[in-house]
Amino acid sequence: AAPSLAAGGGTLTLYQRLQPCHHSSDRAAWSCSEALVDTLWRAELKPRGIALDVAVSYTYRAHWDVRSLPARDRARYGAAIAAAREGIRVFAAAGDGVRLRGLKDHDWRFLLEHCDTEVREDFARAAAEAEAEAAVAVGA
């Protein structure tokens, strides 16, 4: 279910390849997570009763377990992993009307509707290959 607000003014869905940054991009002083929650949602959407739904295809680094990384990689990626997790916490703390989530099948179908034929065919081919590999992996 989409995030809800009492005013019921609808939902703005943003589609992103990666979860929004949190002081981890080339502009380290900048947090996309805070900008989306504070500037877009709190200042613009919430007063109009519009919920914010951010759908991402990959939660880059946020799911990495720093304890399983070699010391060299812990030093290299530790801060980025923490920043990614903190960016997700910014969304979680925003409360009713804001959601950060992974893309679902219906999102992919919606996005593919807006792609050219070649991209849709490439996606269908890759999906078929992935299904075939999954079937072999589970012995189906």
C-alpha positions in Angstrom: 0.0 0.0 0.0 1.2 3.5 -0.8 2.0 5.9 2.1 -1.1 7.7 3.3 -1.8 11.2 4.6 -5.0 12.3 6.1 -5.6 14.9 3.4 -5.5 12.2 0.7 -3.9 14.4 -2.0 -2.2 11.5 -3.8 1.3 10.1 -4.0 4.4 11.2 -5.9 6.5 8.2 -6.8 10.1 8.7 -7.7 12.1 5.9 -9.4 15.8 5.7 -8.7 18.5 3.3 -9.7 20.2 3.5 -6.3 18.9 4.6 -2.9 19.3 8.3 -2.4 22.8 9.3 -1.2 23.5 10.5 2.3 26.7 12.5 2.4 28.4 9.8 0.2 28.4 11.3 -3.3 31.0 13.5 -4.9 29.3 16.3 -3.0 29.8 14.9 0.5 28.2 17.9 2.2 25.0 17.0 0.3 22.4 14.4 1.4 19.9 13.5 -1.3 17.9 11.7 1.5 17.6 14.8 3.5 16.8 16.9 0.5 14.0 14.6 -0.6 12.5 14.3 2.9 13.0 17.9 4.1 12.9 20.0 1.0 10.6 18.1 -1.3 8.3 16.2 1.1 8.1 18.4 4.2 8.2 21.8 2.4 6.3 21.0 -0.8 4.3 17.7 -0.7 3.2 17.3 2.9 1.4 20.7 3.1 -0.6 19.6 0.0 -1.5 16.2 1.4 0.8 14.4 -1.1 2.7 11.3 0.0 6.3 10.6 -1.2 7.1 7.1 -2.4 10.7 6.5 -3.5 11.2 3.2 -5.3 14.8 2.1 -5.8 16.2 -0.8 -7.9 19.3 -1.4 -5.7 20.2 -0.4 -2.2 23.8 0.1 -3.0 26.1 -0.7 0.0 23.3 -0.5 2.6 23.0 -4.2 2.7 26.7 -5.0 2.9 27.9 -6.5 6.1 31.1 -4.6 7.0 32.1 -7.3 9.4 32.5 -9.8 6.6 34.8 -7.5 4.5 38.6 -7.8 4.7 40.2 -5.0 6.7 41.3 -3.2 3.6 37.7 -3.0 2.3 36.3 -2.2 5.8 38.6 0.9 5.7 37.6 1.7 2.2 33.8 1.1 2.3 32.9 1.4 6.0 31.9 5.1 5.9 30.0 4.6 2.7 28.1 1.7 4.1 27.2 3.7 7.3 26.1 6.6 5.1 23.9 4.4 3.0 22.2 3.0 6.1 21.8 6.5 7.6 20.1 7.7 4.4 17.6 4.8 4.8 17.1 5.8 8.4 16.3 9.4 7.3 13.4 8.0 5.3 12.3 5.7 8.1 12.2 8.6 10.6 10.2 10.8 8.3 7.0 9.1 9.4 3.6 8.8 7.8 3.6 9.9 4.2 7.1 8.9 3.2 8.3 5.5 2.0 11.6 4.2 0.6 11.2 0.8 -1.0 12.5 -1.6 -3.6 11.1 -1.7 -7.1 8.3 -4.3 -7.6 7.1 -6.1 -10.7 4.5 -3.5 -11.4 7.1 -0.7 -11.2 9.4 -2.5 -13.7 6.4 -2.9 -16.1 5.5 0.8 -15.7 9.1 1.9 -16.4 9.4 -0.5 -19.4 6.3 1.0 -21.0 8.3 4.2 -21.4 11.4 2.5 -23.0 12.0 2.0 -26.7 11.5 -1.5 -28.2 15.2 -2.4 -28.0 15.4 -1.8 -24.3 12.1 -3.8 -23.7 13.5 -6.7 -25.8 16.8 -6.6 -23.9 15.0 -6.7 -20.6 12.8 -9.6 -21.7 15.8 -11.5 -22.8 17.7 -10.9 -19.6 14.6 -11.8 -17.5 14.2 -15.1 -19.4 17.9 -16.0 -18.9 17.6 -15.2 -15.2 14.5 -17.4 -14.9 16.3 -20.2 -16.7 19.4 -19.9 -14.4 17.1 -19.9 -11.3 15.3 -23.0 -12.5 18.6 -24.8 -12.9 19.8 -23.6 -9.5 16.8 -25.0 -7.7 16.7 -28.2 -9.8 13.4 -27.5 -11.5 
